[in-house]
Amino acid sequence: MYIKTTLLIAMSIFASSSLAQNYEVPRTEWGAPDLQAVWKHSSIIPFERPRELGDKRFYTEEEALKIEQAEQQRFDEDNEPLDPNRPPPVAAESLPPIGNYDLFWREDAQFIPTISGEMRTSAIIDPPNGRMPEVLPGVMDKLRDLRANLPDRNDGPEGRGLGERCLVGFGPTSGPVMMPVIYNSNHQIIQSPGYVTIVTEMVHDARIIKITNDRNRAAEAQRKWLGDSIGRWEGDTLVVETKYFNDWHRLRGFPVDNLTLTETFRREAGNKLIYGFKVNDPNIFQSDFSGEFPLSRLDGNLYEYACHEGNHGMVGILAGARAVERMRLDESGQ
């Protein structure tokens, strides 16, 4: 089986390289490159490269095969039936949380797709170590001050996370920097003359990108959750520059209110879209960083993800917090 898998990987890399060289991007009826489809954003390529890999940009076929086999073995083990007579797990603060989504609900990837024929070790490729650059002096102190002044998560709705309140997708599915998460990492690209819209399945986030060189003067004051995006075509590549994110949003824990995100979308083949990103924030990071993710085409529809947990459950969440407070007061005798 392993020999067959190795052969399939080699054939896939060769076929992908050949198709990419000969691929002709389709056009819309008004002449723009046609990116319209439902695209699956799922990969075991990590955002940042493991430190021990240093400047190693991509795996060999043999290395990739071992990683994929280990991932598939993990899936097989997770799919093993559980003993119905097993004892209950022990709940303790030192242990991971009990319970999680099983594989039926998850959409974890098991393979390393290629980008320009390379099986990448990380999405980030610049800096060469594949990791986010160091932050500027004083940034972490400012972050601690910022977190100290945030509302307590049980004081009111404003203390809960944006995803929990169904304001944006859970995790960074729709950005800033679109990254895959455990499920619903699918995007539908819809085009019309002068506009490109990216609808994300998770919490049905929608980014409307205007094809123009002029940004709306009111954009900085409006501060949308997904920022203000303007796009342009450079050959067959869509280049999108997004600024003015809402200051409650985050990029891996860092504020994004001064961030400029430049993204590229290009078709490498009929069933593959390469998503590129470059992050610039001179108030946070010592340098820019950039990278790429591969997305695969889905032959299907994107259905509504009707987020409701935080909205409909907010009364229960906060009522539960008040009940815990009363219990503690009773125990303390106050």
KEKE-3310 file (N, C-alpha, C; in steps of 0.2 Angstrom, whole numbers, plus 5000, padded with zeros to 4 digits):
npx = (5004:5010:5020:5011:5005:5016:5019:5008:5009:5020:5016:5006:5012:5020:5010:5003:5013:5014:5001:5000:5009:5003:4991:4976:4969:4951:4939:4928:4912:4914:4927:4936:4948:4942:4937:4927:4919:4916:4928:4938:4946:4958:4971:4986:4996:5005:5002:5013:5030:5037:5050:5061:5063:5070:5076:5070:5061:5052:5045:5053:5047:5047:5048:5036:5027:5028:5023:5010:5006:5007:4997:4986:4985:4983:4970:4963:4965:4958:4945:4942:4931:4924:4926:4911:4910:4920:4928:4923:4930:4943:4940:4949:4958:4971:4971:4967:4952:4937:4930:4925:4923:4919:4926:4916:4911:4922:4934:4947:4963:4972:4982:4997:4996:5002:5011:5015:5023:5029:5030:5025:5032:5027:5014:5019:5032:5041:5047:5062:5063:5050:5042:5032:5038:5048:5040:5039:5049:5041:5028:5022:5020:5010:5000:4997:4992:4981:4973:4970:4961:4950:4933:4927:4924:4912:4904:4896:4889:4899:4911:4912:4919:4922:4918:4910:4900:4894:4898:4909:4918:4922:4938:4951:4945:4939:4948:4957:4970:4966:4963:4963:4952:4945:4933:4921:4928:4927:4925:4916:4918:4911:4908:4906:4904:4916:4916:4921:4916:4918:4912:4912:4910:4909:4899:4894:4902:4905:4915:4915:4923:4929:4933:4945:4955:4953:4950:4936:4933:4927:4931:4940:4934:4923:4927:4926:4922:4929:4937:4941:4941:4949:4952:4962:4967:4981:4987:4982:4980:4971:4973:4972:4970:4968:4962:4960:4953:4941:4944:4942:4945:4957:4973:4980:4980:4985:4982:4973:4971:4979:4984:4989:4984:4989:4982:4983:4975:4975:4973:4980:4977:4963:4956:4963:4966:4977:4981:4988:4996:5001:5007:5007:5012:5018:5017:5017:5025:5042:5046:5038:5028:5025:5016:5008:4993:4986:4970:4957:4946:4928:4915:4901:4888:4888:4881:4870:4877:4871:4874:4871:4874:4880:4872:4858:4861:4866:4859:4858:4871:4876:4867:4870:4883:4880:4873:4883:4891:4882:4882:4895:4896:4886:4893:4904:4898:4894)
npy = (4994:5006:5008:5010:5022:5031:5031:5037:5049:5054:5054:5063:5075:5077:5078:5089:5099:5099:5102:5115:5122:5122:5127:5136:5151:5152:5164:5177:5182:5196:5197:5196:5187:5171:5166:5160:5148:5135:5134:5123:5125:5118:5109:5101:5109:5119:5135:5142:5137:5123:5125:5117:5114:5124:5133:5125:5124:5115:5098:5083:5070:5057:5061:5068:5058:5050:5059:5060:5047:5045:5054:5049:5037:5041:5046:5034:5027:5036:5033:5021:5010:5014:5007:5003:5000:5007:5016:5032:5047:5056:5072:5086:5101:5101:5093:5091:5098:5089:5080:5083:5088:5074:5064:5064:5076:5084:5091:5088:5089:5076:5076:5083:5096:5102:5117:5126:5114:5111:5104:5111:5116:5125:5138:5151:5159:5169:5178:5168:5157:5153:5158:5169:5186:5194:5204:5222:5231:5233:5230:5219:5223:5233:5225:5217:5227:5231:5219:5218:5229:5224:5219:5208:5191:5186:5196:5203:5203:5208:5204:5191:5180:5185:5176:5167:5176:5176:5185:5186:5173:5157:5156:5160:5159:5168:5178:5192:5186:5172:5157:5139:5130:5118:5114:5118:5126:5133:5142:5153:5160:5174:5183:5199:5212:5223:5219:5208:5195:5186:5173:5166:5150:5147:5155:5162:5174:5188:5195:5210:5215:5228:5232:5243:5258:5267:5271:5271:5286:5286:5274:5272:5277:5269:5255:5240:5223:5214:5222:5235:5232:5233:5229:5224:5218:5210:5204:5187:5187:5191:5204:5210:5223:5226:5236:5245:5237:5232:5237:5227:5215:5202:5196:5181:5184:5197:5215:5222:5235:5244:5237:5232:5221:5212:5202:5188:5180:5167:5155:5140:5128:5119:5114:5120:5133:5146:5155:5169:5179:5194:5202:5218:5228:5240:5245:5234:5222:5218:5217:5214:5199:5185:5173:5157:5148:5133:5130:5119:5114:5112:5102:5107:5114:5129:5130:5138:5143:5143:5152:5152:5149:5158:5169:5165:5157:5166:5172:5161:5158:5170:5170:5158:5162:5172:5164:5155:5165:5169:5156:5156:5167:5162:5151:5158:5164:5177)
npz = (5000:5004:4994:4983:4987:4987:4974:4969:4974:4968:4955:4956:4959:4947:4938:4942:4940:4927:4922:4928:4920:4908:4909:4905:4911:4913:4907:4912:4906:4904:4902:4913:4923:4928:4943:4949:4960:4972:4985:4994:5009:5015:5024:5029:5030:5041:5048:5053:5052:5060:5072:5072:5059:5053:5039:5030:5016:5009:5009:5005:4993:5000:5014:5015:5012:5024:5034:5030:5031:5044:5049:5043:5050:5063:5060:5058:5070:5078:5074:5079:5087:5103:5120:5127:5141:5147:5160:5167:5161:5170:5178:5178:5182:5177:5166:5148:5141:5143:5130:5113:5096:5086:5072:5063:5062:5059:5048:5045:5036:5027:5018:5010:5000:4984:4980:4966:4963:4975:4991:5004:5019:5028:5028:5028:5020:5019:5032:5028:5038:5039:5049:5059:5061:5074:5087:5089:5102:5117:5113:5118:5131:5129:5124:5136:5144:5136:5137:5150:5152:5145:5145:5157:5153:5158:5162:5153:5136:5128:5133:5128:5115:5098:5088:5096:5098:5086:5077:5068:5059:5067:5073:5061:5049:5039:5039:5047:5036:5028:5035:5037:5047:5059:5053:5040:5032:5019:5004:4994:4978:4970:4956:4948:4936:4940:4954:4966:4976:4991:4999:5015:5022:5036:5048:5038:5033:5023:5011:5001:4988:4979:4963:4960:4960:4969:4986:4997:5005:5018:5024:5034:5045:5046:5049:5047:5051:5043:5037:5025:5008:4993:4975:4962:4945:4941:4927:4927:4940:4955:4965:4981:4992:5009:5022:5038:5048:5060:5077:5087:5082:5078:5074:5076:5090:5090:5089:5075:5070:5063:5053:5036:5024:5011:4998:4986:4973:4963:4949:4949:4942:4935:4946:4957:4968:4972:4986:4991:5004:5012:5026:5033:5046:5054:5067:5075:5071:5067:5054:5038:5033:5023:5013:5007:5003:4997:4989:4986:4973:4975:4970:4972:4982:4992:5008:5020:5035:5049:5062:5079:5092:5102:5101:5104:5115:5124:5135:5144:5146:5153:5163:5170:5174:5184:5193:5197:5204:5214:5221:5226:5234:5244:5249:5255:5265:5265)
capx = (5000:5014:5023:5006:5004:5022:5019:5002:5011:5025:5012:5002:5017:5022:5004:5001:5017:5013:4995:5001:5012:4999:4984:4974:4964:4945:4937:4921:4909:4916:4934:4941:4949:4936:4939:4921:4918:4917:4934:4939:4953:4960:4978:4990:5002:5004:5003:5020:5035:5040:5056:5066:5064:5074:5074:5068:5054:5047:5047:5054:5042:5048:5046:5029:5023:5028:5019:5003:5004:5006:4991:4980:4985:4979:4963:4961:4965:4952:4939:4941:4925:4926:4923:4905:4910:4925:4926:4922:4937:4944:4940:4954:4961:4977:4970:4964:4945:4934:4925:4927:4920:4922:4928:4911:4910:4928:4936:4954:4966:4977:4987:5000:4995:5008:5011:5021:5026:5032:5026:5027:5033:5023:5011:5023:5038:5045:5054:5064:5062:5043:5038:5030:5044:5048:5037:5043:5049:5035:5021:5019:5017:5004:4995:4994:4987:4974:4969:4968:4956:4944:4927:4927:4920:4906:4901:4891:4890:4905:4916:4913:4923:4918:4915:4905:4894:4892:4899:4913:4919:4926:4945:4953:4943:4938:4954:4963:4974:4961:4967:4959:4950:4943:4927:4917:4933:4925:4923:4913:4919:4906:4911:4901:4908:4918:4916:4922:4913:4921:4907:4915:4904:4908:4896:4893:4905:4905:4919:4914:4929:4928:4939:4946:4961:4951:4947:4931:4936:4924:4932:4944:4929:4918:4931:4922:4925:4933:4941:4939:4945:4949:4956:4964:4969:4988:4987:4977:4980:4967:4977:4967:4973:4963:4964:4954:4949:4938:4950:4941:4947:4964:4977:4984:4981:4988:4977:4974:4968:4984:4987:4987:4984:4988:4981:4983:4971:4977:4971:4986:4974:4956:4954:4967:4967:4983:4979:4994:4995:5007:5005:5012:5010:5024:5017:5017:5030:5049:5046:5032:5029:5020:5015:5003:4989:4982:4963:4955:4939:4923:4909:4895:4885:4889:4875:4870:4879:4866:4877:4866:4875:4881:4866:4852:4863:4869:4855:4860:4878:4877:4863:4874:4889:4877:4872:4890:4893:4878:4884:4901:4894:4883:4899:4908:4894:4892)
capy = (5000:5012:5009:5013:5029:5034:5032:5041:5056:5056:5055:5069:5081:5078:5080:5096:5104:5099:5105:5122:5125:5122:5129:5143:5153:5154:5171:5179:5185:5203:5197:5195:5180:5168:5163:5158:5141:5134:5132:5120:5128:5112:5107:5100:5113:5123:5142:5144:5131:5120:5128:5112:5113:5130:5137:5120:5127:5110:5092:5078:5065:5052:5065:5070:5052:5048:5063:5059:5041:5046:5058:5044:5032:5045:5046:5027:5026:5040:5030:5014:5011:5015:5002:5006:4999:5010:5020:5039:5051:5060:5079:5090:5107:5100:5089:5094:5098:5082:5080:5087:5085:5068:5065:5065:5084:5088:5091:5089:5086:5071:5076:5089:5098:5106:5124:5126:5108:5110:5101:5116:5114:5130:5143:5157:5157:5174:5176:5161:5152:5151:5160:5177:5190:5196:5210:5228:5232:5237:5228:5214:5227:5236:5220:5215:5233:5231:5213:5220:5233:5222:5217:5201:5187:5184:5203:5204:5200:5211:5200:5185:5181:5187:5170:5165:5180:5175:5192:5184:5166:5155:5156:5165:5157:5173:5183:5193:5180:5167:5151:5133:5128:5111:5112:5124:5131:5133:5149:5153:5166:5176:5189:5203:5218:5228:5217:5201:5193:5180:5171:5160:5145:5148:5161:5166:5180:5190:5201:5213:5218:5233:5232:5250:5261:5273:5268:5275:5290:5285:5267:5272:5278:5264:5250:5234:5217:5211:5227:5238:5228:5235:5224:5225:5213:5210:5198:5183:5186:5196:5207:5213:5226:5227:5240:5248:5232:5234:5236:5221:5209:5200:5191:5177:5188:5204:5220:5223:5241:5247:5232:5231:5214:5211:5195:5187:5174:5164:5148:5136:5123:5120:5112:5123:5141:5148:5161:5172:5184:5198:5206:5224:5231:5243:5246:5227:5218:5221:5216:5210:5192:5183:5166:5155:5142:5130:5128:5114:5116:5108:5102:5107:5121:5132:5130:5143:5141:5148:5153:5154:5147:5164:5174:5162:5155:5171:5173:5156:5159:5175:5168:5153:5165:5175:5158:5153:5170:5168:5151:5158:5171:5158:5147:5162:5167:5185)
capz = (5000:5004:4987:4979:4989:4985:4967:4968:4976:4963:4949:4957:4958:4940:4934:4944:4937:4919:4921:4929:4915:4902:4911:4903:4915:4910:4908:4913:4899:4903:4901:4919:4925:4931:4949:4952:4962:4979:4986:5000:5012:5020:5022:5035:5030:5046:5046:5054:5052:5066:5073:5071:5052:5051:5033:5025:5013:5007:5010:4999:4993:5006:5020:5014:5013:5031:5037:5028:5033:5051:5049:5041:5055:5068:5059:5059:5078:5081:5071:5082:5092:5110:5124:5131:5148:5150:5166:5165:5162:5176:5176:5183:5179:5174:5160:5143:5142:5141:5125:5108:5090:5083:5066:5059:5061:5058:5041:5045:5030:5028:5013:5009:4993:4981:4977:4961:4963:4981:4996:5008:5027:5031:5024:5028:5016:5020:5032:5026:5043:5039:5055:5060:5063:5081:5088:5091:5109:5121:5110:5123:5137:5127:5124:5142:5146:5133:5139:5157:5152:5142:5149:5159:5149:5160:5164:5148:5129:5125:5135:5124:5109:5092:5085:5100:5097:5079:5073:5063:5059:5072:5070:5056:5042:5034:5040:5042:5033:5028:5037:5038:5054:5059:5049:5037:5029:5012:5002:4987:4975:4965:4952:4943:4933:4945:4960:4968:4983:4994:5005:5019:5025:5043:5050:5031:5032:5016:5009:4995:4985:4974:4958:4959:4963:4974:4992:5000:5011:5024:5026:5040:5051:5047:5052:5046:5054:5038:5034:5018:5003:4986:4972:4955:4942:4938:4923:4929:4947:4958:4970:4985:4998:5014:5028:5042:5052:5067:5082:5091:5078:5080:5070:5081:5096:5089:5086:5067:5067:5059:5048:5029:5022:5003:4996:4979:4971:4956:4948:4946:4938:4935:4953:4962:4968:4976:4990:4994:5009:5014:5032:5035:5052:5057:5074:5079:5069:5065:5047:5035:5032:5018:5012:5002:5005:4992:4990:4980:4970:4977:4965:4976:4984:4999:5011:5025:5041:5053:5068:5084:5099:5106:5101:5107:5122:5128:5141:5148:5148:5158:5169:5173:5178:5190:5198:5201:5209:5220:5225:5229:5240:5249:5252:5259:5271:5264)
cpx = (5004:5018:5018:5005:5010:5021:5013:5005:5016:5021:5008:5006:5019:5016:5002:5006:5016:5007:4996:5004:5008:4992:4982:4968:4957:4944:4930:4918:4911:4924:4939:4942:4944:4938:4933:4920:4918:4924:4935:4946:4955:4966:4981:4996:5001:5005:5011:5024:5037:5048:5062:5068:5069:5071:5072:5061:5049:5050:5049:5048:5042:5046:5039:5025:5023:5024:5012:5001:5003:4999:4985:4980:4982:4972:4960:4960:4959:4945:4937:4935:4927:4922:4917:4906:4916:4923:4926:4929:4937:4944:4945:4957:4967:4977:4967:4956:4942:4929:4927:4923:4923:4923:4922:4910:4916:4930:4944:4957:4970:4982:4991:5000:5001:5006:5017:5025:5030:5027:5028:5027:5029:5019:5016:5030:5043:5043:5056:5063:5055:5039:5037:5036:5042:5044:5041:5044:5043:5028:5018:5016:5010:4998:4992:4990:4981:4970:4966:4962:4950:4939:4928:4922:4913:4902:4895:4893:4897:4911:4917:4917:4919:4914:4909:4899:4891:4893:4904:4914:4923:4933:4946:4951:4942:4943:4953:4968:4969:4965:4962:4958:4947:4937:4925:4923:4933:4923:4920:4915:4914:4909:4905:4906:4910:4918:4918:4920:4916:4916:4911:4909:4903:4905:4894:4895:4905:4909:4917:4920:4928:4934:4940:4953:4960:4948:4942:4934:4933:4926:4936:4939:4925:4921:4926:4926:4930:4937:4938:4944:4944:4954:4958:4967:4977:4989:4981:4976:4976:4972:4972:4971:4967:4966:4958:4950:4946:4943:4948:4943:4954:4967:4982:4985:4983:4982:4978:4972:4973:4987:4985:4989:4983:4988:4981:4979:4972:4975:4978:4983:4967:4953:4958:4967:4973:4981:4986:4992:5002:5004:5010:5008:5016:5024:5017:5024:5036:5049:5039:5033:5023:5020:5010:5000:4986:4975:4961:4947:4934:4917:4903:4893:4888:4883:4876:4873:4876:4869:4871:4868:4876:4875:4860:4854:4866:4866:4857:4867:4879:4873:4867:4880:4886:4875:4878:4892:4889:4880:4891:4900:4891:4889:4903:4905:4892:4885)
cpy = (5006:5013:5012:5020:5033:5036:5037:5048:5059:5058:5062:5075:5082:5080:5087:5101:5104:5103:5113:5125:5126:5125:5136:5145:5155:5161:5172:5182:5192:5203:5196:5188:5177:5164:5159:5150:5141:5131:5129:5122:5123:5109:5106:5104:5118:5131:5144:5137:5129:5123:5124:5112:5119:5133:5131:5122:5121:5103:5088:5073:5060:5055:5066:5064:5050:5052:5062:5052:5041:5049:5053:5039:5035:5045:5039:5025:5030:5037:5023:5015:5011:5009:5005:5005:5002:5015:5028:5042:5055:5068:5082:5096:5106:5096:5093:5094:5091:5083:5085:5084:5079:5069:5066:5072:5087:5087:5092:5086:5081:5071:5083:5091:5102:5113:5125:5120:5107:5108:5105:5114:5119:5134:5149:5155:5163:5178:5169:5155:5150:5153:5168:5180:5192:5203:5216:5228:5236:5234:5223:5217:5230:5231:5218:5221:5232:5225:5215:5225:5231:5220:5210:5197:5185:5190:5204:5202:5202:5207:5193:5186:5183:5181:5167:5169:5180:5182:5190:5176:5164:5154:5161:5163:5162:5179:5187:5188:5174:5160:5145:5132:5121:5109:5119:5129:5131:5140:5148:5160:5168:5183:5192:5209:5223:5226:5210:5200:5186:5178:5165:5156:5147:5155:5165:5173:5181:5196:5203:5217:5222:5233:5240:5252:5266:5270:5273:5279:5289:5278:5267:5273:5273:5257:5243:5228:5214:5216:5230:5235:5232:5231:5227:5219:5214:5203:5194:5182:5192:5198:5211:5216:5228:5231:5242:5242:5235:5232:5230:5215:5208:5196:5188:5181:5195:5209:5221:5230:5245:5242:5233:5224:5214:5204:5194:5180:5172:5157:5145:5130:5123:5118:5115:5130:5142:5155:5163:5178:5188:5203:5212:5227:5234:5245:5240:5223:5221:5221:5213:5203:5190:5175:5164:5149:5139:5128:5124:5115:5110:5108:5101:5114:5123:5133:5135:5139:5146:5148:5155:5153:5153:5168:5171:5159:5160:5172:5167:5156:5164:5173:5163:5157:5169:5170:5156:5159:5170:5162:5152:5162:5167:5154:5152:5165:5174:5186)
cpz = (5000:4998:4983:4980:4987:4978:4965:4969:4970:4956:4950:4956:4951:4936:4936:4941:4930:4918:4922:4924:4909:4903:4908:4907:4911:4911:4909:4906:4898:4902:4907:4920:4929:4937:4953:4953:4969:4980:4993:5003:5017:5019:5029:5035:5036:5044:5047:5054:5058:5066:5071:5064:5049:5044:5028:5023:5011:5009:5004:4999:4998:5012:5020:5015:5020:5035:5036:5030:5041:5053:5048:5047:5061:5067:5060:5066:5081:5079:5074:5087:5099:5114:5128:5138:5151:5156:5163:5165:5168:5175:5181:5179:5175:5167:5155:5144:5139:5136:5119:5102:5088:5076:5061:5057:5059:5050:5040:5038:5032:5023:5013:5002:4990:4979:4973:4962:4970:4986:5002:5016:5031:5026:5023:5025:5017:5027:5030:5031:5044:5046:5055:5063:5071:5081:5090:5099:5112:5118:5115:5129:5135:5127:5131:5145:5143:5135:5146:5157:5148:5147:5151:5155:5151:5163:5159:5141:5126:5127:5132:5118:5103:5088:5089:5100:5090:5075:5067:5064:5065:5070:5065:5049:5037:5034:5046:5042:5034:5030:5038:5045:5054:5055:5046:5034:5022:5010:4995:4984:4970:4962:4948:4941:4939:4952:4961:4975:4985:5000:5008:5022:5032:5045:5044:5031:5024:5015:5002:4993:4979:4969:4957:4962:4968:4980:4995:5006:5017:5027:5033:5046:5052:5050:5053:5049:5050:5035:5028:5013:4996:4982:4965:4952:4939:4934:4925:4936:4950:4964:4975:4991:5003:5020:5032:5045:5058:5072:5087:5088:5080:5075:5075:5087:5096:5086:5078:5065:5063:5054:5041:5027:5014:5002:4989:4978:4964:4955:4945:4942:4939:4942:4958:4962:4973:4979:4993:4999:5011:5020:5033:5041:5056:5064:5078:5077:5066:5057:5044:5035:5027:5017:5007:5005:4998:4993:4984:4979:4973:4972:4969:4978:4991:5002:5017:5031:5046:5061:5073:5091:5104:5107:5105:5114:5126:5135:5146:5150:5154:5164:5173:5177:5184:5195:5201:5206:5215:5225:5229:5235:5246:5253:5257:5265:5270:5262)
residu = (MET:TYR:ILE:LYS:THR:THR:LEU:LEU:ILE:ALA:MET:SER:ILE:PHE:ALA:SER:SER:SER:LEU:ALA:GLN:ASN:TYR:GLU:VAL:PRO:ARG:THR:GLU:TRP:GLY:ALA:PRO:ASP:LEU:GLN:ALA:VAL:TRP:LYS:HIS:SER:SER:ILE:ILE:PRO:PHE:GLU:ARG:PRO:ARG:GLU:LEU:GLY:ASP:LYS:ARG:PHE:TYR:THR:GLU:GLU:GLU:ALA:LEU:LYS:ILE:GLU:GLN:ALA:GLU:GLN:GLN:ARG:PHE:ASP:GLU:ASP:ASN:GLU:PRO:LEU:ASP:PRO:ASN:ARG:PRO:PRO:PRO:VAL:ALA:ALA:GLU:SER:LEU:PRO:PRO:ILE:GLY:ASN:TYR:ASP:LEU:PHE:TRP:ARG:GLU:ASP:ALA:GLN:PHE:ILE:PRO:THR:ILE:SER:GLY:GLU:MET:ARG:THR:SER:ALA:ILE:ILE:ASP:PRO:PRO:ASN:GLY:ARG:MET:PRO:GLU:VAL:LEU:PRO:GLY:VAL:MET:ASP:LYS:LEU:ARG:ASP:LEU:ARG:ALA:ASN:LEU:PRO:ASP:ARG:ASN:ASP:GLY:PRO:GLU:GLY:ARG:GLY:LEU:GLY:GLU:ARG:CYS:LEU:VAL:GLY:PHE:GLY:PRO:THR:SER:GLY:PRO:VAL:MET:MET:PRO:VAL:ILE:TYR:ASN:SER:ASN:HIS:GLN:ILE:ILE:GLN:SER:PRO:GLY:TYR:VAL:THR:ILE:VAL:THR:GLU:MET:VAL:HIS:ASP:ALA:ARG:ILE:ILE:LYS:ILE:THR:ASN:ASP:ARG:ASN:ARG:ALA:ALA:GLU:ALA:GLN:ARG:LYS:TRP:LEU:GLY:ASP:SER:ILE:GLY:ARG:TRP:GLU:GLY:ASP:THR:LEU:VAL:VAL:GLU:THR:LYS:TYR:PHE:ASN:ASP:TRP:HIS:ARG:LEU:ARG:GLY:PHE:PRO:VAL:ASP:ASN:LEU:THR:LEU:THR:GLU:THR:PHE:ARG:ARG:GLU:ALA:GLY:ASN:LYS:LEU:ILE:TYR:GLY:PHE:LYS:VAL:ASN:ASP:PRO:ASN:ILE:PHE:GLN:SER:ASP:PHE:SER:GLY:GLU:PHE:PRO:LEU:SER:ARG:LEU:ASP:GLY:ASN:LEU:TYR:GLU:TYR:ALA:CYS:HIS:GLU:GLY:ASN:HIS:GLY:MET:VAL:GLY:ILE:LEU:ALA:GLY:ALA:ARG:ALA:VAL:GLU:ARG:MET:ARG:LEU:ASP:GLU:SER:GLY:GLN)
# end
